[in-house]
Amino acid sequence: MKNSKTAAIAALLLLSLTACSGYQGITAVHREMDARDNLPATVRNSNPDLPSDFKLLAEDAGVKYFAAESKDFTRACIAVYPVDKPDQWAIGCSEGITGDREVVTVSHTGQPTAKLVTTGFDTSDLEAAGWRKIHDNILIGSATSP
């Protein structure tokens, strides 16, 4: 009896620790959609299994940066839309997200390279390497950044 109680307590403790430290996604996309989140109809994921409920996270130098993620937080995408050059939009996605990290980097000729990172990811090394943080979840480089 004592061993089963100890095992049950240990299992409960492990479960509660796992729940407390579990990855909770990109916080900025957890808000209700509104008019500013509307992507032009031509900008969309070609794969219907990827997230498509984009939210506007930032705008910088005439470029709008949107992000979306799956309900289970394991897939996320960034959409980059240059307002004055709408044909130069780009979307990049990543799967298998389980914790804080760089999610995806996307670029298009003539546009800044953009990185989507998870909420809480330490971007200090990226910033030291020349990336500029425009939002907690988005960093941009120059039009020639890798």
N, C-alpha and C positions, 0 to 999 in steps of 0.2 A: 504494500500500500504506500509506504513511504517513497519508494522509487517511482511509482506512477505519479504521485503528487509532485515530486521533484522534476520529473520529466515534463509534466504539464506546465509547471511554472517556468521552466527553461524554454519551452516552446512558445509560451505566451510572451516572454521577455524578448525572444528573438524576433517574433512577429511584430511586436510593438517597435522595436529598434529599426526593423526593416521599413515599416510604414513611416516612421518619422524621418528617415534619411532618404526615402524614395524620391526619384526625380519627378518634378512636377511641371515640366514643360516650360515654354517661353511665356512668361507672365503677360507680356504686352498684347498677346493675341487672345487673351481670355476675356476681353470686354465685348459688349454688344456691338454689332455692326452698325455703322451709320453712313451717311452720304459720302463722307470723305474716303471711305473704304472701297468705293466703286472703281474697279479696274476697267479700262476700255475693253470692249467685247473682243478685240483682236488679241488681247493678252490673256493667255490661259495655258494651263498644263495640257499637254497632249495625252497624258496618261490619266484616265478618270479615277484610278485608285490612289492618286496622290492628293494631298490636301488642296482645297480650292477656296476656302473661306478666308481670303486674304484680308488683313487689316493694315492700314497705313501706319507705319511706325515713325517715319521721318521724311523730311524733304530737305534737300541740300543742293544749292546751285542749280535749281531747275530740274532736279531729278527726284522722283518719288520712290521711296523704298517701302515695300509691302512684305509681310510675312504671313505664313499660314502653317498650321501643324495638324496632325491627325489627333483624333480624340484620345488615343492612348499615348500620345507624345513621342512615338517612335519614328515618325516621319515629319520633316519640316521643309518648307520651301521659302525662297526669297524671290520676289519679283522686283525688277529694277525698270522704272519707266521714265525716260527723259521726256519731259513735257514738250520741248521744242523740236525733238527728233523722235517722234513716236514709233518710227519704224526700227529704232535701235533698242527696243525693249529686250529684256532677257529674264529668264526664270531658271533657277537652279534648285535642286532638291536633294535630300539625303535621307537614307533609311537606317534603321538600326540604332537610333539614338537612345541611350540608356542613362546618360548623366551629363554633367557640365562639360562642354567642349565646343570647338569650332564645328559648325554644322555643315556649311557649304560655302564655297567661293564661286562667284559668277562674274563674268565680264563680257563686254561687247566692244568691238573696235570703236575707238573714239569716246568711250564712256569710262567713268571710274570703275575700278574693280571693287566689288562689294563682298564682305564676309558677313554671314549670319552666324551668331554665336548664341549659346543657351544663356538663360538668365543665371547670373551668378558666376559665369566663366571669368577667370582672371585674364584680362586683355593686356596687362602691362607689358608683356613681351612683344605682343603685336604692335602696341603703340610705340615702344622703344625702337621697333624695326621700321617705323614710318607710317603705320596705319593710323588713321584719324577716326576716333570714335564720334559718331553723330547721334547715336542712340545706345542705350544699354546693350542692345542686341545687334547693332550694325556698326561695322567699321568700313571705311573706304580707303582705297589707295588711289594713286594717280591713274590716268588713262593707260599708263604703261606698266602698272604693277602686275606682278605675276598672279 
